[in-house]
Amino acid sequence: MYQRLRNLREDRDLNQTAVAEVLHVSQTTYSRYENGTLDIPSASLIALARFYGTSVDYLLGLTGNPEPYRD
C-alpha cells in the first residue's frame, strides 16, 4: 500500500507537502503515512482515493484495478 501511495504521488509530480495540504496534515505526518510508520485514518484514505480518482481498495492493495467504483 505504501509504495502505491508514493507511486501515485510521484506519477503526478507532486511532493509530500502538496498531498499533505490536501489532507490537512503536516508533511511529516504524510511522510509517516507513506512509509508505513503511522496508520492512515479512514477519512484520509477516502480523501486520497477521491484526490487520485481511484478506490480505497486500490490504495490498500486489495485490487489491482485503479478505476473508482461507480455509484
C-alpha positions as a Markdown table, in Angstrom:
| # | Residue | x | y | z |
|---|---|---|---|---|
| 1 | Met | 0.0 | 0.0 | 0.0 |
| 2 | Tyr | 2.7 | 2.5 | 0.9 |
| 3 | Gln | 4.6 | 2.1 | -2.3 |
| 4 | Arg | 1.3 | 2.6 | -4.2 |
| 5 | Leu | 0.7 | 5.9 | -2.4 |
| 6 | Arg | 4.2 | 7.1 | -3.3 |
| 7 | Asn | 3.9 | 6.0 | -6.9 |
| 8 | Leu | 0.5 | 7.8 | -7.3 |
| 9 | Arg | 2.1 | 11.0 | -5.9 |
| 10 | Glu | 5.2 | 10.8 | -8.0 |
| 11 | Asp | 3.3 | 10.0 | -11.2 |
| 12 | Arg | 1.5 | 13.3 | -10.7 |
| 13 | Asp | 4.8 | 15.1 | -10.0 |
| 14 | Leu | 3.6 | 16.1 | -6.5 |
| 15 | Asn | 5.7 | 16.5 | -3.4 |
| 16 | Gln | 4.6 | 15.2 | 0.0 |
| 17 | Thr | 3.8 | 18.8 | 1.1 |
| 18 | Ala | 1.2 | 19.2 | -1.6 |
| 19 | Val | -0.6 | 15.9 | -0.7 |
| 20 | Ala | -0.3 | 16.8 | 3.0 |
| 21 | Glu | -2.1 | 20.0 | 2.3 |
| 22 | Val | -5.0 | 18.1 | 0.7 |
| 23 | Leu | -5.3 | 16.0 | 3.8 |
| 24 | His | -4.8 | 19.0 | 6.2 |
| 25 | Val | -1.8 | 17.3 | 7.9 |
| 26 | Ser | 1.8 | 18.2 | 8.1 |
| 27 | Gln | 4.4 | 17.0 | 5.6 |
| 28 | Thr | 5.9 | 14.9 | 8.4 |
| 29 | Thr | 2.6 | 13.2 | 9.1 |
| 30 | Tyr | 2.1 | 12.4 | 5.5 |
| 31 | Ser | 5.6 | 11.1 | 5.2 |
| 32 | Arg | 4.8 | 8.7 | 8.1 |
| 33 | Tyr | 1.7 | 7.6 | 6.2 |
| 34 | Glu | 3.7 | 7.0 | 3.1 |
| 35 | Asn | 6.4 | 5.0 | 4.8 |
| 36 | Gly | 4.1 | 3.0 | 7.0 |
| 37 | Thr | 5.2 | 4.2 | 10.4 |
| 38 | Leu | 1.7 | 5.8 | 11.1 |
| 39 | Asp | -1.6 | 4.3 | 10.3 |
| 40 | Ile | -3.7 | 6.3 | 7.8 |
| 41 | Pro | -7.1 | 7.3 | 9.2 |
| 42 | Ser | -10.1 | 6.1 | 7.1 |
| 43 | Ala | -11.1 | 9.7 | 6.4 |
| 44 | Ser | -7.7 | 10.4 | 4.9 |
| 45 | Leu | -7.8 | 7.2 | 2.8 |
| 46 | Ile | -11.2 | 8.3 | 1.4 |
| 47 | Ala | -9.8 | 11.8 | 0.7 |
| 48 | Leu | -6.7 | 10.2 | -1.1 |
| 49 | Ala | -8.9 | 7.9 | -3.2 |
| 50 | Arg | -11.0 | 10.9 | -4.2 |
| 51 | Phe | -8.0 | 13.1 | -4.9 |
| 52 | Tyr | -6.3 | 10.4 | -7.1 |
| 53 | Gly | -9.6 | 9.3 | -8.7 |
| 54 | Thr | -9.3 | 5.7 | -7.5 |
| 55 | Ser | -10.8 | 3.4 | -4.8 |
| 56 | Val | -9.7 | 2.8 | -1.3 |
| 57 | Asp | -9.4 | -0.8 | -2.2 |
| 58 | Tyr | -6.8 | 0.1 | -4.8 |
| 59 | Leu | -4.9 | 2.2 | -2.3 |
| 60 | Leu | -4.9 | -0.7 | 0.2 |
| 61 | Gly | -3.7 | -3.1 | -2.4 |
| 62 | Leu | -6.9 | -5.2 | -2.3 |
| 63 | Thr | -7.3 | -4.8 | -6.1 |
| 64 | Gly | -5.1 | -4.1 | -9.0 |
| 65 | Asn | -7.8 | -2.1 | -10.8 |
| 66 | Pro | -7.2 | 1.6 | -10.3 |
| 67 | Glu | -10.7 | 2.5 | -11.6 |
| 68 | Pro | -13.0 | 4.0 | -8.9 |
| 69 | Tyr | -16.2 | 2.3 | -8.1 |
| 70 | Arg | -19.4 | 3.5 | -9.8 |
| 71 | Asp | -22.3 | 4.7 | -7.7 |
